[in-house]
């Protein structure tokens, strides 16, 4: 078997074991396990960190774009009856 395939199986087993045992926070495992696997497979720390920073930048950019697209336009939500508007303007 290929070393990458074995590492993928180990990565899946680590994630499943973490979900079942609930010993570590899931987000922590989803960050640390792939980084460790990349380092074990022989990627340099610089290459791995560059990839992580690029992915974080992409996520923050996508989050900003999606939040801007889904944001409702801001209009005045105050609606007064016509009689109150006339009395306030006097």
N, C-alpha and C positions, 0 to 999 in steps of 0.2 A: 504494500500500500504506500501511497504517497505521504510524505511527512505533513503536507498541508491538510490532507484529508483526515489524518489522525488527529491533528491539532484542532480541526473543526469539530470532530466528535468529542474531544476533551472539553472544548469550549461549551458545547451544547450540554454536556453532562454537568459541568460546573454551574451553568445557569439553572438547569432543572433542579439540581441538588440545593441550590440557594433558595429557589422558590419553595421547595418542599420543606426544608428545615427552617427557613426564615431566621437564620442566625446573623446574616449580614444584610444591610440595606440593598435593595435590588438595584438602585441606580449606581451605587458604588461598584457592585459586581459587573454591571454592564459597561462601566468605564475601565476598571482595572483588568478584568479578564482578557479582553481583546488586546490591550497594551502589552500584557505579559506574553500572550501568544505571539504577538508580532516580534517581540524581543527574542523569544525562544526560537522563532523561525529564522532569525538572523538579520532582521532589519536593524538599522542603526537607530540610536536614540534620537539623533537629529532628524532623520527621515520620519520616524514615528511621531515626534512632537510637531513637526511641520504639518503632517497630515491631520493631526488632532486640531491644531489651531485653524487650519483651513476649514475643517468641518464645523467647528464652533462658529466661525465667521459666517459660513453659509447658513447655519441654523438661525443665527441672530438676524441676518438679512432677510431670510424667509419669514421669520416671526414678525419683523417690522412691516414687511409688505402685506402679509396676510392680515395683521391687525389693522393696518390702514384701509385695506379693501373692505373689511367687515365692519368698520366703524360707521355708525349712523351719522348722517349729517346733523350738525347742531343748529337747531332752530329754536326760537322762543317757544317754550312750552306753556307760557302763561296765556290763557285765553279768558278774558274778562267779558262779561255781558256788556252790551253796548251802553247801557245806562251807567255802569260803573266807569267805563272809559271816558264818557262825557263829563262825569262829575270830577274825575281826577285831572282832566286837562283844564278845568276852569280855574 
